[in-house]
Amino acid sequence: GVSGLLRWLARLEDSRQRAAELFRWLLAPVAPAEFLGRHWERAPLLVRRGDPGYYAGLFSTADFDAALRRGEIHFGTHLDVTSYAEGVRETHNPSGRALPAVVWDFYQNGCSLRLLCPQAFSPTVWHFLSILQEQFGSMAGANTYLTPPGMQGFAPHYDDIEAFVLQLEGKKHWRVYSPRTDAEVLPQFSSTNLTQAELGEPVLETVLEAGDLLYFPRGFIHQGSCLPDAHSLHITVSSYQRNSWADFLEKLLPAALQMALEEDVEFRRGLPMDYLRYMGVANSDTVDARRTAFVEKVQSLIKKLVDYAPIDAAVDQRAKSFLHDCLPPVLTQSEKVQSVYGFPARWQDGGPCNVDILITKDTEIRLLRHGIIRLCNEESGVMLYYTTENSRVYHKEEPKFLELDPEYTDSIEFLLSSYPNHISVDNLPCETLEEKISLATLLFEKGILTTKKPLAQV
């Protein structure tokens, strides 16, 4: 089950290795290299396991019911009540808190239930996704879908994410269709609801049972419906939303143009006075040497633009956005006692005790995870973005960052390159011991660093 898997992963020192092993488990028995070569962004994958307990402990209808009873779930914000009958998709959300009596009445009357962001309500789903996101380098999200026997909750459609359907309970009949046009291959945005007449023949039709996996790339149309004799609970794990080359170039090209404007007078020269007379759609069929010269000039400037492209800086800006999307890390018990989260400061005998964080030159430190920080050079200074104070709810918190003295850049890079090994504070490449201790203390207080041994004993 998943609980045992997560305990085993916790014993791996390197968070990148944890992510790779979880990805391997998700696809097993298909090897990750085979999946990436033959299926990723190309074709659906069906994995039949014949093991109903493969996902045991990840999420269940009992977990769903418990979350409803805790009063944490609200219609529309966290839960959608849906139906699909005779080609019509409807949403039936009341306002306010999703009370168990109301939710289960909807279900009993044939409605499907979509729980958005289950990681906000399930520590196990949070833990699972927080590890997996480092494998993708892109946000790993999830929704859960509970459908009554014989019903369908959603119209056929395609999504803008890479989808991994994990069948948790019961079974569900799935049909998957190829993109209908080249424009629908790896689309940037999800489709509207489609009709059966628009679909053609499926490229994959199957009944998923508990323990099975179905993957399909963005752009592949899909629909799932329950068989008459069983309900269905599945979780869709998603990634790679708006994570294409085009999305990267949206960051890169404006920055390249700004640098070119500042450094190359050719980009600042004026357009020809008469270009409106021979350019534009109305003149597109005209044979004119001036048109040829204009197009060649544009092509020349675009080629020159590449030389000004701050590729690494644009990558850092993408990484900064990813860190904002990220779930915060889930700490093991040993990590807690070696971090600020387990530091034993408390009120005792009329006053606070164990308050001082005493880091010395001999204290051995390392990053909590490899993927929790990103160093960015920005106009306002050197910023260190981090994920340890993120929320389990998507973008509930603003991006978290520290403004650092540029002299600390080498120390941050040293911590990254040293991971997962511990280093002594004295080995940080700062000029003075005071700066070394100051930086280590700051990063420890933000939960970014752990120590090899607890700093204080309870």
C-alpha positions as a Markdown table, in Angstrom:
| # | Residue | x | y | z |
|---|---|---|---|---|
| 1 | Gly | 0.0 | 0.0 | 0.0 |
| 2 | Val | 0.9 | 3.7 | -0.3 |
| 3 | Ser | 1.7 | 4.2 | 3.4 |
| 4 | Gly | 4.4 | 1.5 | 3.3 |
| 5 | Leu | 5.7 | 3.0 | 0.0 |
| 6 | Leu | 6.0 | 6.5 | 1.6 |
| 7 | Arg | 7.8 | 5.1 | 4.6 |
| 8 | Trp | 10.3 | 3.4 | 2.3 |
| 9 | Leu | 10.8 | 6.5 | 0.2 |
| 10 | Ala | 11.5 | 8.5 | 3.4 |
| 11 | Arg | 14.6 | 6.3 | 4.0 |
| 12 | Leu | 16.1 | 7.6 | 0.7 |
| 13 | Glu | 18.4 | 10.6 | 1.4 |
| 14 | Asp | 18.0 | 12.4 | -1.9 |
| 15 | Ser | 14.6 | 13.9 | -2.7 |
| 16 | Arg | 15.3 | 13.6 | -6.4 |
| 17 | Gln | 15.7 | 9.8 | -6.0 |
| 18 | Arg | 12.5 | 9.7 | -4.0 |
| 19 | Ala | 10.7 | 11.4 | -6.8 |
| 20 | Ala | 12.2 | 9.0 | -9.4 |
| 21 | Glu | 11.3 | 5.9 | -7.4 |
| 22 | Leu | 7.7 | 7.1 | -6.9 |
| 23 | Phe | 7.3 | 7.7 | -10.6 |
| 24 | Arg | 8.7 | 4.2 | -11.2 |
| 25 | Trp | 6.1 | 2.8 | -8.8 |
| 26 | Leu | 3.3 | 4.8 | -10.4 |
| 27 | Leu | 4.1 | 3.3 | -13.8 |
| 28 | Ala | 5.1 | -0.3 | -12.8 |
| 29 | Pro | 5.6 | -2.7 | -14.4 |
| 30 | Val | 6.2 | -0.3 | -17.3 |
| 31 | Ala | 9.7 | 1.1 | -17.1 |
| 32 | Pro | 9.9 | 5.0 | -17.0 |
| 33 | Ala | 12.2 | 5.0 | -20.0 |
| 34 | Glu | 9.7 | 3.0 | -22.0 |
| 35 | Phe | 6.9 | 5.2 | -20.9 |
| 36 | Leu | 8.7 | 8.4 | -21.8 |
| 37 | Gly | 9.8 | 7.0 | -25.2 |
| 38 | Arg | 6.6 | 5.6 | -26.3 |
| 39 | His | 3.7 | 7.2 | -24.5 |
| 40 | Trp | 4.6 | 10.6 | -22.9 |
| 41 | Glu | 2.8 | 13.3 | -24.9 |
| 42 | Arg | 2.2 | 10.7 | -27.6 |
| 43 | Ala | -0.2 | 7.9 | -26.8 |
| 44 | Pro | -2.4 | 6.5 | -24.0 |
| 45 | Leu | -1.1 | 3.8 | -21.7 |
| 46 | Leu | -3.2 | 1.2 | -19.8 |
| 47 | Val | -1.6 | -0.7 | -16.9 |
| 48 | Arg | -3.7 | -3.6 | -15.6 |
| 49 | Arg | -2.3 | -4.9 | -12.3 |
| 50 | Gly | -4.9 | -7.4 | -11.0 |
| 51 | Asp | -4.0 | -6.0 | -7.5 |
| 52 | Pro | -7.0 | -4.1 | -5.9 |
| 53 | Gly | -4.7 | -3.0 | -3.0 |
| 54 | Tyr | -2.0 | -1.4 | -5.1 |
| 55 | Tyr | -3.2 | 2.2 | -4.1 |
| 56 | Ala | -4.5 | 1.2 | -0.7 |
| 57 | Gly | -4.1 | 4.1 | 1.8 |
| 58 | Leu | -3.9 | 6.9 | -0.8 |
| 59 | Phe | -7.5 | 8.0 | -0.7 |
| 60 | Ser | -10.9 | 6.3 | -0.1 |
| 61 | Thr | -14.6 | 7.0 | 0.2 |
| 62 | Ala | -14.1 | 6.8 | 4.0 |
| 63 | Asp | -11.5 | 9.6 | 3.7 |
| 64 | Phe | -14.0 | 11.6 | 1.6 |
| 65 | Asp | -16.7 | 11.1 | 4.2 |
| 66 | Ala | -14.4 | 12.1 | 7.0 |
| 67 | Ala | -13.4 | 15.3 | 5.2 |
| 68 | Leu | -17.1 | 16.2 | 4.8 |
| 69 | Arg | -17.7 | 15.6 | 8.5 |
| 70 | Arg | -14.8 | 17.8 | 9.5 |
| 71 | Gly | -16.6 | 20.7 | 7.8 |
| 72 | Glu | -13.7 | 21.7 | 5.6 |
| 73 | Ile | -15.4 | 21.3 | 2.2 |
| 74 | His | -17.6 | 23.9 | 0.5 |
| 75 | Phe | -19.6 | 23.5 | -2.7 |
| 76 | Gly | -18.0 | 25.1 | -5.7 |
| 77 | Thr | -14.8 | 25.9 | -4.0 |
| 78 | His | -13.8 | 22.3 | -3.1 |
| 79 | Leu | -16.6 | 20.1 | -4.4 |
| 80 | Asp | -18.6 | 20.0 | -7.6 |
| 81 | Val | -21.8 | 18.0 | -7.9 |
| 82 | Thr | -22.3 | 17.0 | -11.6 |
| 83 | Ser | -24.4 | 14.9 | -13.9 |
| 84 | Tyr | -24.4 | 13.9 | -17.5 |
| 85 | Ala | -27.5 | 12.5 | -19.1 |
| 86 | Glu | -28.9 | 12.4 | -22.7 |
| 87 | Gly | -25.9 | 14.4 | -23.9 |
| 88 | Val | -26.3 | 17.2 | -21.3 |
| 89 | Arg | -23.7 | 18.0 | -18.6 |
| 90 | Glu | -25.0 | 19.9 | -15.6 |
| 91 | Thr | -23.5 | 21.2 | -12.3 |
| 92 | His | -25.8 | 21.2 | -9.2 |
| 93 | Asn | -23.8 | 23.1 | -6.6 |
| 94 | Pro | -25.7 | 24.7 | -3.8 |
| 95 | Ser | -23.9 | 27.5 | -1.9 |
| 96 | Gly | -22.1 | 27.0 | 1.4 |
| 97 | Arg | -20.7 | 24.1 | 3.3 |
| 98 | Ala | -21.0 | 20.6 | 1.8 |
| 99 | Leu | -22.9 | 18.9 | 4.6 |
| 100 | Pro | -22.7 | 15.1 | 4.5 |
| 101 | Ala | -26.5 | 14.7 | 4.4 |
| 102 | Val | -26.8 | 16.9 | 1.3 |
| 103 | Val | -23.8 | 15.5 | -0.5 |
| 104 | Trp | -24.8 | 11.9 | 0.0 |
| 105 | Asp | -28.3 | 12.7 | -1.1 |
| 106 | Phe | -27.0 | 14.1 | -4.4 |
| 107 | Tyr | -24.9 | 10.9 | -4.8 |
| 108 | Gln | -27.9 | 8.7 | -4.0 |
| 109 | Asn | -29.9 | 10.5 | -6.7 |
| 110 | Gly | -27.3 | 9.7 | -9.4 |
| 111 | Cys | -24.9 | 12.7 | -9.2 |
| 112 | Ser | -21.1 | 12.4 | -9.4 |
| 113 | Leu | -18.9 | 14.2 | -6.9 |
| 114 | Arg | -15.6 | 15.8 | -7.9 |
| 115 | Leu | -13.4 | 16.8 | -5.0 |
| 116 | Leu | -10.9 | 19.5 | -6.1 |
| 117 | Cys | -7.5 | 19.7 | -4.5 |
| 118 | Pro | -7.8 | 16.5 | -2.3 |
| 119 | Gln | -4.2 | 17.3 | -1.1 |
| 120 | Ala | -5.7 | 20.0 | 1.1 |
| 121 | Phe | -7.8 | 17.5 | 3.0 |
| 122 | Ser | -5.6 | 14.3 | 2.8 |
| 123 | Pro | -2.1 | 14.2 | 4.3 |
| 124 | Thr | -1.3 | 11.1 | 2.2 |
| 125 | Val | -2.3 | 12.8 | -1.1 |
| 126 | Trp | -0.3 | 15.8 | -0.1 |
| 127 | His | 2.7 | 13.7 | 0.7 |
| 128 | Phe | 2.4 | 11.7 | -2.5 |
| 129 | Leu | 2.1 | 14.8 | -4.8 |
| 130 | Ser | 4.8 | 16.8 | -2.9 |
| 131 | Ile | 7.3 | 14.0 | -3.8 |
| 132 | Leu | 6.1 | 13.5 | -7.4 |
| 133 | Gln | 6.2 | 17.2 | -8.3 |
| 134 | Glu | 10.1 | 17.1 | -8.2 |
| 135 | Gln | 10.1 | 14.4 | -10.9 |
| 136 | Phe | 8.0 | 16.6 | -13.3 |
| 137 | Gly | 9.6 | 19.9 | -12.5 |
| 138 | Ser | 6.0 | 21.1 | -13.0 |
| 139 | Met | 3.1 | 21.3 | -10.6 |
| 140 | Ala | 1.5 | 17.9 | -9.7 |
| 141 | Gly | -2.1 | 18.4 | -8.9 |
| 142 | Ala | -5.1 | 16.1 | -8.3 |
| 143 | Asn | -8.9 | 15.7 | -8.3 |
| 144 | Thr | -10.9 | 12.8 | -7.1 |
| 145 | Tyr | -14.1 | 11.6 | -8.7 |
| 146 | Leu | -16.8 | 9.5 | -7.1 |
| 147 | Thr | -19.5 | 8.2 | -9.4 |
| 148 | Pro | -22.6 | 6.1 | -8.6 |
| 149 | Pro | -23.2 | 2.7 | -10.3 |
| 150 | Gly | -24.5 | 3.1 | -13.9 |
| 151 | Met | -23.9 | 6.9 | -14.1 |
| 152 | Gln | -21.6 | 9.3 | -15.9 |
| 153 | Gly | -20.6 | 12.7 | -14.4 |
| 154 | Phe | -18.9 | 14.5 | -17.3 |
| 155 | Ala | -19.3 | 15.1 | -21.0 |
| 156 | Pro | -16.5 | 13.9 | -23.4 |
| 157 | His | -13.7 | 16.5 | -23.5 |
| 158 | Tyr | -10.0 | 16.9 | -23.6 |
| 159 | Asp | -7.7 | 18.6 | -21.0 |
| 160 | Asp | -4.6 | 20.7 | -21.0 |
| 161 | Ile | -2.8 | 18.4 | -18.6 |
| 162 | Glu | -1.0 | 15.1 | -18.7 |
| 163 | Ala | -3.4 | 12.8 | -16.9 |
| 164 | Phe | -2.7 | 9.7 | -14.8 |
| 165 | Val | -6.0 | 8.0 | -13.7 |
| 166 | Leu | -5.5 | 5.8 | -10.6 |
| 167 | Gln | -8.5 | 3.6 | -10.0 |
| 168 | Leu | -8.9 | 3.5 | -6.2 |
| 169 | Glu | -12.3 | 1.7 | -5.7 |
| 170 | Gly | -14.9 | -0.1 | -7.9 |
| 171 | Lys | -14.5 | 0.1 | -11.6 |
| 172 | Lys | -15.2 | 2.4 | -14.5 |
| 173 | His | -15.6 | 2.1 | -18.3 |
| 174 | Trp | -13.3 | 4.4 | -20.2 |
| 175 | Arg | -13.2 | 5.5 | -23.9 |
| 176 | Val | -10.2 | 7.5 | -25.1 |
| 177 | Tyr | -10.1 | 9.2 | -28.6 |
| 178 | Ser | -7.2 | 10.7 | -30.5 |
| 179 | Pro | -7.0 | 14.5 | -31.1 |
| 180 | Arg | -9.3 | 15.3 | -34.1 |
| 181 | Thr | -7.0 | 17.9 | -35.7 |
| 182 | Asp | -3.3 | 19.0 | -35.5 |
| 183 | Ala | -4.5 | 22.1 | -33.6 |
| 184 | Glu | -5.8 | 19.8 | -30.8 |
| 185 | Val | -2.5 | 17.9 | -30.3 |
| 186 | Leu | -1.0 | 19.0 | -27.0 |
| 187 | Pro | -3.3 | 22.0 | -26.6 |
| 188 | Gln | -2.7 | 24.9 | -24.3 |
| 189 | Phe | -6.3 | 24.9 | -23.0 |
| 190 | Ser | -9.0 | 22.4 | -22.3 |
| 191 | Ser | -12.0 | 21.9 | -24.6 |
| 192 | Thr | -15.6 | 22.7 | -24.1 |
| 193 | Asn | -18.0 | 19.8 | -23.6 |
| 194 | Leu | -18.2 | 17.6 | -26.8 |
| 195 | Thr | -21.0 | 15.5 | -28.2 |
| 196 | Gln | -20.8 | 11.8 | -29.2 |
| 197 | Ala | -21.3 | 12.8 | -32.8 |
| 198 | Glu | -18.0 | 14.8 | -32.7 |
| 199 | Leu | -15.8 | 11.9 | -31.5 |
| 200 | Gly | -15.3 | 9.1 | -34.0 |
| 201 | Glu | -14.0 | 5.8 | -32.9 |
| 202 | Pro | -12.0 | 5.4 | -29.6 |
| 203 | Val | -8.3 | 4.4 | -29.8 |
| 204 | Leu | -8.7 | 2.7 | -26.4 |
| 205 | Glu | -11.7 | 1.3 | -24.6 |
| 206 | Thr | -11.4 | -0.5 | -21.3 |
| 207 | Val | -12.8 | -1.1 | -17.8 |
| 208 | Leu | -10.5 | 0.1 | -15.1 |
| 209 | Glu | -10.5 | -1.9 | -11.9 |
| 210 | Ala | -9.0 | -1.0 | -8.5 |
| 211 | Gly | -5.2 | -0.9 | -8.8 |
| 212 | Asp | -5.2 | -0.1 | -12.5 |
| 213 | Leu | -3.7 | 2.9 | -14.2 |
| 214 | Leu | -4.7 | 4.8 | -17.3 |
| 215 | Tyr | -2.6 | 7.6 | -18.7 |
| 216 | Phe | -3.5 | 9.9 | -21.6 |
| 217 | Pro | -1.7 | 13.0 | -22.9 |
| 218 | Arg | -3.3 | 16.4 | -23.1 |
| 219 | Gly | -5.5 | 16.7 | -26.2 |
| 220 | Phe | -6.8 | 13.2 | -26.0 |
| 221 | Ile | -10.6 | 13.2 | -25.6 |
| 222 | His | -11.9 | 10.9 | -22.9 |
| 223 | Gln | -15.1 | 9.9 | -21.1 |
| 224 | Gly | -15.7 | 7.6 | -18.2 |
| 225 | Ser | -19.0 | 6.0 | -17.1 |
| 226 | Cys | -19.8 | 3.5 | -14.3 |
| 227 | Leu | -21.1 | 0.0 | -14.9 |
| 228 | Pro | -24.5 | -0.9 | -13.4 |
| 229 | Asp | -23.0 | -3.1 | -10.7 |
| 230 | Ala | -20.3 | -0.9 | -9.1 |
| 231 | His | -19.5 | 2.6 | -8.0 |
| 232 | Ser | -16.2 | 4.2 | -9.0 |
| 233 | Leu | -13.6 | 6.2 | -7.1 |
| 234 | His | -10.6 | 7.4 | -8.9 |
| 235 | Ile | -8.0 | 10.1 | -8.5 |
| 236 | Thr | -6.5 | 11.9 | -11.5 |
| 237 | Val | -3.0 | 13.1 | -11.0 |
| 238 | Ser | -2.1 | 15.8 | -13.4 |
| 239 | Ser | 1.0 | 17.8 | -14.5 |
| 240 | Tyr | 2.5 | 19.8 | -17.3 |
| 241 | Gln | -0.2 | 22.5 | -17.5 |
| 242 | Arg | 1.2 | 25.4 | -19.4 |
| 243 | Asn | 4.7 | 23.9 | -19.4 |
| 244 | Ser | 5.5 | 23.9 | -23.1 |
| 245 | Trp | 8.3 | 25.6 | -25.2 |
| 246 | Ala | 5.8 | 28.3 | -26.1 |
| 247 | Asp | 5.1 | 29.1 | -22.4 |
| 248 | Phe | 8.9 | 29.3 | -21.9 |
| 249 | Leu | 9.3 | 31.6 | -25.0 |
| 250 | Glu | 6.6 | 33.9 | -23.5 |
| 251 | Lys | 9.0 | 34.6 | -20.7 |
| 252 | Leu | 12.1 | 34.7 | -22.9 |
| 253 | Leu | 11.2 | 36.8 | -25.9 |
| 254 | Pro | 10.0 | 40.0 | -24.1 |
| 255 | Ala | 13.2 | 39.9 | -22.0 |
| 256 | Ala | 15.4 | 39.4 | -25.1 |
| 257 | Leu | 13.7 | 42.3 | -26.9 |
| 258 | Gln | 14.2 | 44.6 | -23.9 |
| 259 | Met | 17.9 | 43.7 | -23.9 |
| 260 | Ala | 18.2 | 44.2 | -27.7 |
| 261 | Leu | 16.5 | 47.6 | -27.4 |
| 262 | Glu | 19.1 | 48.7 | -24.8 |
| 263 | Glu | 22.2 | 47.4 | -26.6 |
| 264 | Asp | 21.6 | 47.4 | -30.3 |
| 265 | Val | 20.7 | 50.6 | -32.3 |
| 266 | Glu | 19.3 | 48.5 | -35.2 |
| 267 | Phe | 16.2 | 47.7 | -33.0 |
| 268 | Arg | 15.7 | 51.4 | -32.3 |
| 269 | Arg | 15.8 | 52.6 | -35.9 |
| 270 | Gly | 12.5 | 53.9 | -37.3 |
| 271 | Leu | 10.3 | 51.9 | -39.7 |
| 272 | Pro | 10.2 | 53.1 | -43.3 |
| 273 | Met | 8.0 | 56.1 | -43.8 |
| 274 | Asp | 6.0 | 54.5 | -46.6 |
| 275 | Tyr | 5.7 | 50.9 | -45.2 |
| 276 | Leu | 1.9 | 51.2 | -44.6 |
| 277 | Arg | 1.5 | 51.7 | -48.4 |
| 278 | Tyr | 2.9 | 48.3 | -49.3 |
| 279 | Met | 2.6 | 46.1 | -46.1 |
| 280 | Gly | -0.5 | 44.7 | -44.5 |
| 281 | Val | -3.1 | 42.1 | -45.6 |
| 282 | Ala | -4.5 | 44.3 | -48.3 |
| 283 | Asn | -1.1 | 44.3 | -50.0 |
| 284 | Ser | -0.1 | 40.7 | -49.3 |
| 285 | Asp | -0.5 | 39.6 | -52.9 |
| 286 | Thr | 1.5 | 42.5 | -54.3 |
| 287 | Val | 4.8 | 41.9 | -55.9 |
| 288 | Asp | 7.1 | 44.6 | -54.7 |
| 289 | Ala | 10.8 | 44.8 | -53.9 |
| 290 | Arg | 10.0 | 46.9 | -50.9 |
| 291 | Arg | 7.9 | 44.2 | -49.4 |
| 292 | Thr | 10.7 | 41.7 | -49.9 |
| 293 | Ala | 13.2 | 44.0 | -48.2 |
| 294 | Phe | 10.8 | 44.7 | -45.3 |
| 295 | Val | 10.2 | 40.9 | -44.6 |
| 296 | Glu | 14.0 | 40.2 | -44.8 |
| 297 | Lys | 14.6 | 43.0 | -42.3 |
| 298 | Val | 12.1 | 41.5 | -39.9 |
| 299 | Gln | 13.7 | 38.1 | -40.3 |
| 300 | Ser | 17.2 | 39.6 | -39.7 |
| 301 | Leu | 16.1 | 41.3 | -36.5 |
| 302 | Ile | 14.5 | 38.1 | -35.2 |
| 303 | Lys | 17.6 | 36.1 | -35.8 |
| 304 | Lys | 19.7 | 38.8 | -34.0 |
| 305 | Leu | 17.2 | 38.6 | -31.1 |
| 306 | Val | 18.5 | 35.2 | -30.2 |
| 307 | Asp | 21.9 | 36.7 | -29.3 |
| 308 | Tyr | 20.2 | 38.8 | -26.7 |
| 309 | Ala | 18.0 | 36.1 | -25.2 |
| 310 | Pro | 18.7 | 35.7 | -21.4 |
| 311 | Ile | 17.9 | 31.9 | -21.5 |
| 312 | Asp | 19.0 | 31.1 | -18.0 |
| 313 | Ala | 17.2 | 34.1 | -16.5 |
| 314 | Ala | 14.0 | 33.0 | -18.3 |
| 315 | Val | 14.4 | 29.5 | -16.9 |
| 316 | Asp | 14.8 | 30.9 | -13.4 |
| 317 | Gln | 11.5 | 32.9 | -13.9 |
| 318 | Arg | 9.8 | 29.7 | -14.9 |
| 319 | Ala | 11.3 | 27.9 | -11.9 |
| 320 | Lys | 10.1 | 30.8 | -9.7 |
| 321 | Ser | 6.5 | 30.2 | -10.9 |
| 322 | Phe | 6.8 | 26.5 | -10.4 |
| 323 | Leu | 8.0 | 27.0 | -6.8 |
| 324 | His | 4.9 | 29.2 | -6.2 |
| 325 | Asp | 2.7 | 26.3 | -7.5 |
| 326 | Cys | 4.5 | 23.7 | -5.4 |
| 327 | Leu | 3.1 | 21.9 | -2.4 |
| 328 | Pro | 5.2 | 22.4 | 0.8 |
| 329 | Pro | 7.3 | 19.4 | 1.7 |
| 330 | Val | 6.1 | 16.7 | 4.1 |
| 331 | Leu | 8.7 | 16.1 | 6.8 |
| 332 | Thr | 9.5 | 12.7 | 8.2 |
| 333 | Gln | 9.8 | 12.5 | 12.0 |
| 334 | Ser | 13.6 | 12.6 | 11.9 |
| 335 | Glu | 13.5 | 15.6 | 9.6 |
| 336 | Lys | 11.2 | 17.4 | 12.0 |
| 337 | Val | 13.6 | 17.0 | 15.0 |
| 338 | Gln | 16.5 | 18.2 | 12.8 |
| 339 | Ser | 14.7 | 21.3 | 11.5 |
| 340 | Val | 13.0 | 24.4 | 12.9 |
| 341 | Tyr | 9.7 | 22.6 | 12.8 |
| 342 | Gly | 10.8 | 20.3 | 15.7 |
| 343 | Phe | 12.8 | 22.9 | 17.6 |
| 344 | Pro | 11.8 | 22.5 | 21.2 |
| 345 | Ala | 11.1 | 26.2 | 22.0 |
| 346 | Arg | 8.2 | 26.3 | 24.5 |
| 347 | Trp | 6.7 | 27.9 | 27.5 |
| 348 | Gln | 7.7 | 26.3 | 30.8 |
| 349 | Asp | 7.9 | 27.3 | 34.5 |
| 350 | Gly | 6.7 | 30.9 | 33.9 |
| 351 | Gly | 8.7 | 31.7 | 30.8 |
| 352 | Pro | 9.9 | 30.6 | 27.4 |
| 353 | Cys | 12.8 | 28.1 | 27.2 |
| 354 | Asn | 14.9 | 26.5 | 24.4 |
| 355 | Val | 14.4 | 29.6 | 22.3 |
| 356 | Asp | 17.9 | 30.3 | 21.0 |
| 357 | Ile | 19.0 | 28.6 | 17.8 |
| 358 | Leu | 22.6 | 28.0 | 18.4 |
| 359 | Ile | 24.4 | 27.3 | 15.1 |
| 360 | Thr | 28.2 | 27.2 | 15.3 |
| 361 | Lys | 30.9 | 26.7 | 12.7 |
| 362 | Asp | 30.9 | 23.0 | 13.4 |
| 363 | Thr | 27.1 | 22.5 | 12.9 |
| 364 | Glu | 26.5 | 20.1 | 10.0 |
| 365 | Ile | 23.7 | 21.3 | 7.6 |
| 366 | Arg | 22.0 | 20.5 | 4.3 |
| 367 | Leu | 19.0 | 21.5 | 2.3 |
| 368 | Leu | 15.7 | 19.9 | 3.4 |
| 369 | Arg | 15.0 | 19.0 | -0.2 |
| 370 | His | 16.9 | 19.7 | -3.4 |
| 371 | Gly | 13.8 | 21.2 | -5.2 |
| 372 | Ile | 12.6 | 23.6 | -2.5 |
| 373 | Ile | 14.7 | 26.7 | -3.5 |
| 374 | Arg | 15.6 | 28.7 | -6.6 |
| 375 | Leu | 18.0 | 31.6 | -6.8 |
| 376 | Cys | 17.0 | 34.4 | -9.2 |
| 377 | Asn | 18.8 | 37.6 | -10.2 |
| 378 | Glu | 16.2 | 40.2 | -10.5 |
| 379 | Glu | 16.2 | 44.0 | -11.0 |
| 380 | Ser | 15.6 | 44.6 | -7.4 |
| 381 | Gly | 18.4 | 42.2 | -6.2 |
| 382 | Val | 19.2 | 38.5 | -5.6 |
| 383 | Met | 16.1 | 36.6 | -4.5 |
| 384 | Leu | 15.9 | 33.2 | -3.0 |
| 385 | Tyr | 12.4 | 31.7 | -3.6 |
| 386 | Tyr | 11.4 | 28.7 | -1.4 |
| 387 | Thr | 8.5 | 26.4 | -0.9 |
| 388 | Thr | 8.6 | 25.5 | 2.8 |
| 389 | Glu | 5.9 | 28.1 | 3.7 |
| 390 | Asn | 3.6 | 27.3 | 0.8 |
| 391 | Ser | 0.0 | 26.3 | 1.4 |
| 392 | Arg | -1.6 | 23.0 | 0.5 |
| 393 | Val | -4.3 | 25.0 | -1.3 |
| 394 | Tyr | -3.1 | 26.2 | -4.7 |
| 395 | His | -1.8 | 29.8 | -4.6 |
| 396 | Lys | -3.4 | 30.6 | -1.3 |
| 397 | Glu | -0.2 | 32.2 | -0.2 |
| 398 | Glu | 1.9 | 34.7 | -2.2 |
| 399 | Pro | 5.3 | 33.5 | -3.4 |
| 400 | Lys | 7.8 | 33.2 | -0.6 |
| 401 | Phe | 11.3 | 34.7 | -1.0 |
| 402 | Leu | 14.3 | 36.1 | 0.8 |
| 403 | Glu | 16.3 | 39.0 | -0.6 |
| 404 | Leu | 20.0 | 38.0 | -0.2 |
| 405 | Asp | 23.3 | 39.8 | -0.3 |
| 406 | Pro | 24.9 | 38.9 | -3.7 |
| 407 | Glu | 27.9 | 37.6 | -1.7 |
| 408 | Tyr | 25.7 | 34.7 | -0.5 |
| 409 | Thr | 25.1 | 33.4 | -4.0 |
| 410 | Asp | 28.1 | 31.1 | -3.9 |
| 411 | Ser | 27.0 | 29.6 | -0.6 |
| 412 | Ile | 23.5 | 28.8 | -1.9 |
| 413 | Glu | 25.0 | 27.2 | -5.0 |
| 414 | Phe | 27.4 | 25.2 | -2.7 |
| 415 | Leu | 24.4 | 23.9 | -0.7 |
| 416 | Leu | 22.7 | 22.8 | -3.8 |
| 417 | Ser | 25.8 | 21.1 | -5.2 |
| 418 | Ser | 26.5 | 19.4 | -1.9 |
| 419 | Tyr | 23.0 | 17.9 | -1.5 |
| 420 | Pro | 22.2 | 15.3 | -0.1 |
| 421 | Asn | 25.4 | 15.4 | 1.9 |
| 422 | His | 25.9 | 17.5 | 5.0 |
| 423 | Ile | 28.5 | 20.2 | 5.2 |
| 424 | Ser | 29.8 | 22.1 | 8.2 |
| 425 | Val | 28.8 | 25.7 | 8.5 |
| 426 | Asp | 32.5 | 26.6 | 8.4 |
| 427 | Asn | 32.7 | 25.3 | 4.8 |
| 428 | Leu | 30.2 | 27.8 | 3.4 |
| 429 | Pro | 32.1 | 30.1 | 1.0 |
| 430 | Cys | 31.3 | 33.3 | 2.9 |
| 431 | Glu | 34.0 | 35.8 | 3.8 |
| 432 | Thr | 33.6 | 35.7 | 7.6 |
| 433 | Leu | 32.5 | 33.2 | 10.2 |
| 434 | Glu | 29.8 | 35.6 | 11.3 |
| 435 | Glu | 28.3 | 35.7 | 7.8 |
| 436 | Lys | 28.4 | 31.9 | 7.6 |
| 437 | Ile | 26.5 | 31.5 | 10.8 |
| 438 | Ser | 24.1 | 34.3 | 9.9 |
| 439 | Leu | 23.2 | 32.7 | 6.6 |
| 440 | Ala | 22.8 | 29.2 | 8.1 |
| 441 | Thr | 20.6 | 30.6 | 10.9 |
| 442 | Leu | 18.4 | 32.5 | 8.5 |
| 443 | Leu | 17.9 | 29.4 | 6.2 |
| 444 | Phe | 17.3 | 27.2 | 9.2 |
| 445 | Glu | 14.6 | 29.5 | 10.6 |
| 446 | Lys | 12.8 | 29.4 | 7.2 |
| 447 | Gly | 12.8 | 25.6 | 7.3 |
| 448 | Ile | 15.1 | 25.4 | 4.3 |
| 449 | Leu | 18.0 | 23.7 | 6.2 |
| 450 | Thr | 18.1 | 20.8 | 8.5 |
| 451 | Thr | 21.0 | 19.8 | 10.8 |
| 452 | Lys | 22.7 | 16.4 | 11.0 |
| 453 | Lys | 21.9 | 16.4 | 14.7 |
| 454 | Pro | 19.1 | 18.2 | 16.6 |
| 455 | Leu | 20.2 | 21.6 | 17.8 |
| 456 | Ala | 18.5 | 21.2 | 21.1 |
| 457 | Gln | 17.2 | 18.2 | 23.1 |
| 458 | Val | 13.8 | 18.2 | 24.7 |
